[in-house]
Amino acid sequence: MKLIIQIPCFNEAETLAVALAALPRTVPGFDSVEWLVIDDGSTDRTEEVAKLCGVDYIVSHPQNQGLARAFMTGINACLALGADVIVNTDADNQYAADDIPALVKPILECRAEIVVGARPIAEIRHFSAVKKFLQRLGSFVVRIASGTEIPDAPSGFRAMSRSAALQLIVYNKYTYTLETIIQAGQLGIPITSVPVRVNEELRPSRLVKSISSYIMRNIFTILRIFVLYRPFLFFMTIGSLLFLCGMFISMRFLIYYFSGAGNGHIQSLILGAVLLSAGVGTWLMAVISSLLASNRRLLEDIRTTLNSTSRKFIPHLWSRHTQGPASSGPASGRD
């Protein structure tokens, strides 16, 4: 059994050494534990620090592509390198690395395929009251959208089995945290959480640049994933609301019409007809989007099957085992 711990990085030279120093090299249940750093177009000494700290693999983006892309690059690299379980953590040493054995335990015991580390939000001193409220609110919305019981959805400290990693696709460029939980819930991937500890803050969060933008980005993420995985329910609900409004306004016109006062309410007739037509059109959209979603699920199943039987080429992979660039997957960095 191989465990790979991945760390997405963007200009993390100041904190990466601290985070790496805390990572374990042995974890109960695994024959080997390896580290992988995803250098997302850093312009500082991130890659140099990673090499000096003994990282096994470094995957580099020529330019910064964002946290979500870096996360998926790491997942694909870990799969190609033969990982049985993948742990994702942050380069700012936010999460206590000593909790990694507890994080992977539900996977080893076959109780879950994805495990999310739940932070003690109420006890974190460097979180403002507004941020704590937003964390709870966001987690509540994700629980509703995903049908899961994850108390800390924005947590990036998580473990996943090879099977779960093969099925996940992150469409959003901003962050992967909410999207992957919603996907897991909609795809029926067993997911759970375990309590984890946090360390003192080394630097402010780069993801939450402003509260308003953070809220809007996550709202759009949740809506987009819900539309992707529940399009029929989404469009049928909107269509039904439009149709009911059209029916109400049309009935109002008919009441006036049969009472002899219809001439003054022709606007109600026009508006009612428009809303009724929009409702029916949205229902048709629900049927079409449901068919498209079925086709997308088939394509995802094919992708999962192909990925599970192939070893992908990993561009810009540096391997400690070869002390230089490696041109392919596991064979490039091992005997």
N, C-alpha and C positions, 0 to 999 in steps of 0.2 A: 504493500500500500504506500502510495506516494502522496504527500501533502505539499502543495506549493502555496506560499504566502505571497500575495501580490500587493504592491503599493503604487498607486498612480501618483505621479509627481509632476509639479510644474514650479520650477524655481524654489526647490525645497532644500538647498544646500545647508541652510542654517539649522534645520530641525531634523533632517533625514538621519544623520548619524545617531541622534538620541533615540529615534524610533527603531532603527535597526539594532542598536545595542540591546534593546529589550526583547527582541524576537527570539523564540526558542529554536534550537537546532534538533531537539528531540521532542516528540509528542507521543504519549501512549496510544498504541493502536496503529502506528505508522512505522514503516521500515526506514523511510527517509523523509526529511523535511528540507525543502529548498525555498530560496527567496527569489522573487522576480520584481524588478522595478520597471515601471512604464514611464519613460521620460517623455512627457508631452510637450516637446519643443522648448525645453528649458534653455535659458540664456546665461545661467550661472554655472556653478560647479556641481550641479546635482549628479551628473553621470560620474564625475571623478570621485565624489564622496561615496557613491554607491559601490564603485569598484574597490576603493580603499577599505570599505567596511565588509567586504567579502560576499557581496551579492552574487548569486549563481548566474542570473540572467538579467540582461537589460534590453528592453525593447524600446526603440526610439521613434518618435514622430518627428519628421523634419520641421514641422510647424505646429504650434499649439492648436489642438482640435477640441479641447474641452474635456471636462471630467467624464462625461458619459462615454465618449469615444475612447478615452484612455482606459476606462474600465473594461469595455468590450475587447479592446486590443489585448489587454492582459488576460481576459478569459480565454480568448482564442489561442493565445500563446501557451497558456497553462494546459489546455486540452491537447495541443500539438506536442507538448513536452511530456505527455503521459500522466498528468495529474489525476488521481482518483478523487481527491477532495481539494477544493480551492478556498482559501481564506482571503478576504479583502480587508485591508485596514488602511489608515490614513498616515501620511508622512509627517504630520505635525504631532505625532505621539499622543493623540487625544485619547485613544483607547488603551486599557491595560492589557499588554500582551500576555500576561500571566493567565488571562481568562480564555486563551485560545483552546486549551484542552476541554474546557466546559462548553465552548462554542461548537466544537466538532463532535462532542459526545452524542447528541441526538442522531447525527448522521451515522456514526459507527454502530449505534444501537438500532438502526433502521426505523427510527421513529419519525424522521423527517428527511427531506432532501435539501431544504434551505433552512438555515438558522440565522436569525437576526439578533444581534446583541442589543438588549434593551438597557439604555442608560438610566441612572437615577436622576431624571430631569429635575425634579423638585429640589434635589440636593446640590446641583451644580451651581457654584457661586458665581462663575463668570457668565452665566446665562441671565439676561435681563428678564424681567417679569413678562414683557411683551413676547420675547422669544420663547419662553416657556409655554405661554398660552398658545402661540402659533404651532409649536411642536405638538401639543396635545390636540389642537384642532385639526391639524394636518393628518395626524395619525388616526383620528376618529373618521375623517372623510375617507381615508384609504381603506380603513376596515369596512366601511359601508360599500365602497366601490369594488373591493376585492373579495369580500366575504371571508376574510381572515380575522385573526385575533392578535395582530401584531401591535404592541403598545407603543413602540418607538419606530415608526416607519422611516423617518429621515436618517436613521443610524446607518453609517457606512461600514460598520464592523459586522461582517457576516461571513458565513461559511456555506458552501454549496457542494453537492455531490457532482460527479461528472455527468450523470444523467440529467440533472437539473440545468447545469451549465450549457449543455448541448441544446436545450429547448429555449433558452432566453435570447431575446433580440431587443435591444434598446433602440427605439426610434428617436427619442428625444436627445438633443445635443447638450442640454443643460445639466441634468443629473440623472443617475440611474436608480436612485434609492426608492422612490415611490413607484416608478414604472415597473420595476422587476417584481415588487410585491403584488401589484395588481395583476400582472401577467401570471404569476404563480397561482394566484387565486382563481383566475379565469381558466387556466390550463389544467387545474386540478393537481398541481405539484404540491405534495405535503410540505407545509412550512410552519415553523414554530419560532419561538424566541426564548432566550435565556438572559437572566440579569447579568450585566457586566459592569465593571468599574471604569472610571475615567481618570486621567491624569490632569495635572495643572495645565492651564492654557499656556502654550508657547508663542502663539501668534493669533491674531483675530481671524475669524472665518473669512475665506475669500469667496465662498459661495453665496453668502447672504450680504450682498453689498448694500441693499436697502430693503426695508421690510415690504414696501409696496411692490417692488419688482419681484421679490421672492414669492409673495402671495400670488401674483398674477401668473408667473411662470408655472407654479405648481398647479394652479387651477386649470390652466391650459393642458398641462401634462395629464392630469386626471381625466379631463374631458376627452382628450385624444385617445387615451388607452381604452376608456369606456366605449367610445364609438368604434374602435377597432375590434373589441372583443364582445360587445353587446350592441351591435348596430341595429338589430331588429327592435329591441326594447327601446333604444334611444329615439329612433325616428318614429316608431309607433306612438310613443308617449307625446312627442311634439305634434304629430299629426292629429292625435285624438284631441289634444287641447285646442288646436286650430279649428277642428271640425265642430267641437262643442261650442266654441265661441261663435262660429258661423251659424250654427243651429239656433243659438239663443237670440242673436241679432235678427235672423230671418223670421223666427217666431214672433219677435216683437213687431216686425213690419206687418206680418200677416194679421196680427191682432188689430193693429191700427187700420189695416186695409179692410177687413170685414166689418169694422165699426164705422166705416165711411170716411176715415181720415188718412187714407194711405197716400194721398198726393203729396203731403208734406213730409213724408219719411222715405222718399225714394233713395236717399243716401244709405239708409239701413239695408235696403235690398241689395244695393251694389256691394257694400262692405260685407254683408253676409255671404253673397255669392263668391266674392274673392276669398274669404276665409274657408268656405266649404271646399272650393277648388284647391286651395293650398293644402288643406287637410288631406284630401284624397291624393294629391300629388306626393305629399310626404309619406303616406302609407305605401304608395308604389315604390318610393325611394327606400323604404324599410325593407321591402321584399328583395329589391335589387341588391342592396348592401348586404343583406343576409346571404344571398347567393355568392357574392364576392368574398364575404368572410369565410364561407365554406371552402372556396377555392384557395384562399390564403392559408387556411389551416392545412390543406393537403400539401401545399408547397412547403410549409414549415415542417411537416412530417417528413417529406422527402429530404429537406435540408438536414434535419436531425439524423436521419438514417445515413446519409452520405458523410456527414461529419464524424459519425461514430465509427466509421470504417476507413477513414482516411487520415493522413498526417499532412497538415497544411504547411506550406512554405511560410516562414516567418520573416518578413523583411526587417532589416536593421536590428538583428538579434545579436547581442554580445553575450558570449558564454564564458564563465570563469574556467570551465573545464578545458577550453581551447585557448584561453587567454587572448581572445580576439574575436572578430566578427564570425558568426556562424551562418551558413547559407540555408539551413533547413531546420526541421523539427528535432525530435529527440536524438536522431542519429548523428546530428552535427555536433552535439555537445557531449556525447558519451561514446564509450567503446562499443 
